[in-house]
């Protein structure tokens, strides 16, 4: 994921748009995409600031919370599953 734009750049880019300048011209002037400018405007409208989102979860959420019970389950079901599908310690049929 690329690094977020600096927070001080965001108001500098949004001010001309609020004054009535075209988004296309402002995005070219600040070398940002038009979509980025639209996202900043939308975020500022929703939250009051155009600050980057911080402390959001990255990656998938883990559903397993009790690892001891999970290990027991794998020990029990792993052997049963392996026998049912013909696996023997890494070998297949």
C-alpha positions as CSV (number, residue, x, y, z in Angstrom):
1,X,0.0,0.0,0.0
2,X,1.5,3.4,-0.9
3,X,2.1,5.9,1.8
4,X,-0.7,8.4,2.4
5,X,-0.4,12.0,1.1
6,X,0.7,14.5,3.8
7,X,-2.1,16.0,5.8
8,X,-1.0,19.5,5.1
9,X,-1.4,18.9,1.3
10,X,-5.0,17.9,1.6
11,X,-6.4,21.3,2.7
12,X,-4.2,23.0,0.2
13,X,-5.8,20.9,-2.6
14,X,-9.3,21.2,-1.3
15,X,-9.3,25.0,-0.8
16,X,-9.2,25.8,-4.6
17,X,-12.0,23.4,-5.3
18,X,-14.1,25.0,-2.6
19,X,-13.4,28.4,-4.2
20,X,-14.8,27.1,-7.5
21,X,-11.8,25.9,-9.4
22,X,-12.2,22.8,-11.6
23,X,-11.3,19.5,-10.0
24,X,-9.4,18.5,-13.1
25,X,-7.2,21.6,-12.9
26,X,-6.6,21.2,-9.2
27,X,-5.7,17.5,-9.5
28,X,-3.2,18.3,-12.2
29,X,-1.7,21.2,-10.2
30,X,-1.1,19.0,-7.2
31,X,-0.2,15.9,-9.2
32,X,-2.9,13.8,-7.7
33,X,-5.7,11.8,-9.3
34,X,-9.2,13.2,-9.7
35,X,-10.5,10.2,-7.8
36,X,-8.1,11.0,-4.9
37,X,-9.5,14.6,-4.8
38,X,-13.0,13.3,-4.8
39,X,-12.3,10.9,-2.0
40,X,-10.8,13.7,0.1
41,X,-13.8,15.9,-0.5
42,X,-16.2,13.0,0.4
43,X,-14.2,12.2,3.6
44,X,-14.2,15.9,4.6
45,X,-17.9,16.1,4.0
46,X,-18.6,13.0,6.1
47,X,-16.2,13.5,9.0
48,X,-15.3,17.1,8.9
49,X,-11.6,16.5,8.1
50,X,-9.8,15.0,5.1
51,X,-7.3,13.2,7.2
52,X,-6.1,9.8,6.2
53,X,-7.7,6.8,7.8
54,X,-5.5,5.4,10.5
55,X,-5.5,2.3,12.7
56,X,-7.7,0.3,10.4
57,X,-7.3,-3.5,10.3
58,X,-5.0,-4.8,7.7
59,X,-5.4,-8.4,6.5
60,X,-8.1,-10.8,7.4
61,X,-9.8,-11.0,10.7
62,X,-9.0,-14.2,12.7
63,X,-12.0,-16.2,13.7
64,X,-10.1,-18.6,15.9
65,X,-9.9,-17.2,19.4
66,X,-9.3,-20.4,21.5
67,X,-6.1,-21.8,20.1
68,X,-5.9,-24.7,22.6
69,X,-9.3,-26.0,21.6
70,X,-8.4,-25.5,17.9
71,X,-5.2,-27.6,18.3
72,X,-7.2,-30.4,20.0
73,X,-9.8,-30.3,17.2
74,X,-7.0,-30.5,14.5
75,X,-5.4,-33.5,16.4
76,X,-8.7,-35.3,16.6
77,X,-10.2,-34.4,13.2
78,X,-6.9,-34.4,11.3
79,X,-6.3,-38.1,11.7
80,X,-9.9,-38.9,11.0
81,X,-9.9,-36.7,7.9
82,X,-6.6,-38.2,6.7
83,X,-7.9,-41.7,7.1
84,X,-11.2,-40.9,5.3
85,X,-9.3,-39.4,2.4
86,X,-6.5,-41.9,2.2
87,X,-3.7,-39.6,3.4
88,X,-0.8,-40.9,5.3
89,X,1.6,-38.4,6.7
90,X,2.0,-36.2,3.6
91,X,1.5,-39.0,1.1
92,X,-1.6,-39.2,-1.0
93,X,-3.3,-42.3,-2.7
